[in-house]
Amino acid sequence: MKTTGGSDGAKRRAGESAAALVEPGMTVGLGTGSTAAHAIRRLGERVADGLDIEGVPTSFDSRQRARDAGIPLRALEDVDTIDLAIDGADQVADFALVKGGGAAHAREKLVDTAAERFVVVVDSSKQADVLSHPVPVEVLPVAHSVVAGTVRDAGGEPSLRRADRKDGPVVTDNGNLVLDCEFGDIAEPTALARTLSEMPGVVEHGLFVGSADEVHVGTDSGVRVLERE
Ligand SMILES: O=C(CO)[C@H](O)[C@H](O)COP(=O)(O)O
């Protein structure tokens, strides 16, 4: 798993803080990434102590982690309600997020948006006044050149995500490709999200606007909890 952002201790504190919100009987969305992994590990410990929950993974990686942690799982297609989702982010500004550093944002958006309560877990290096992180855009493989052109027309600079340990592109859990799209400062994330969603060939993009209810920010000494009013 790629790791970005701040210290592992800060990520652990954020993940464990969110895991403490889970109550018996809940169906819990399990996010992807190194911070969400701490929440999954902690939930596994609570399950071993008798907590009765079901997890809904957002990726191959989070499913493997949850299995290893001993969390009973349900597939996304078998679930109609999710009580609480815990997921990481690449950048957070005023409850708007850029996600998809692990190329899992399509399923993450399904799970996180469906959840009654969506709790974001980050370390403080992910906080910003204005979003500026490149936006991952998952595209149908045949569409990557066309979408790259459309992104340029919209003022972005796309770059096909390449795999580290393989020649060629990253292929998502859904069999698609990812364009990381640089837009500079994103002053109006809602408008950009709509523009990206309307592009033919786009499966899902990593701008999450209006879905996060809480952000648990891990620091070197504790956790700051931000709640949306
Ligand atoms: O969106 C994601 C995966 O698609 C991750 O949640 C995001 O990349 C943050 O990861 P990490 O906690 O490892 O920094």
The ligand as a MOL file (V3000), in Angstrom:
LIG
                    3D

  0  0  0     0  0            999 V3000
M  V30 BEGIN CTAB
M  V30 COUNTS 14 13 0 0 0
M  V30 BEGIN ATOM
M  V30 1 O -8.9260 7.5360 -1.0840 0
M  V30 2 C -8.2010 6.6530 -0.6890 0
M  V30 3 C -7.9880 5.3940 -1.4390 0
M  V30 4 O -8.5940 5.4270 -2.7070 0
M  V30 5 C -7.4750 6.8100 0.6020 0
M  V30 6 O -8.4140 6.9170 1.6240 0
M  V30 7 C -6.6200 8.0380 0.5260 0
M  V30 8 O -5.6890 7.8770 -0.5440 0
M  V30 9 C -5.8430 8.2770 1.8390 0
M  V30 10 O -4.9290 7.2410 2.0530 0
M  V30 11 P -3.9180 7.2520 3.2910 0
M  V30 12 O -4.7480 7.1780 4.5280 0
M  V30 13 O -3.0470 6.0420 3.0720 0
M  V30 14 O -3.1220 8.5330 3.2110 0
M  V30 END ATOM
M  V30 BEGIN BOND
M  V30 1 2 1 2
M  V30 2 1 2 3
M  V30 3 1 2 5
M  V30 4 1 3 4
M  V30 5 1 5 6
M  V30 6 1 5 7
M  V30 7 1 7 8
M  V30 8 1 7 9
M  V30 9 1 9 10
M  V30 10 1 10 11
M  V30 11 2 11 12
M  V30 12 1 11 13
M  V30 13 1 11 14
M  V30 END BOND
M  V30 END CTAB
M  END
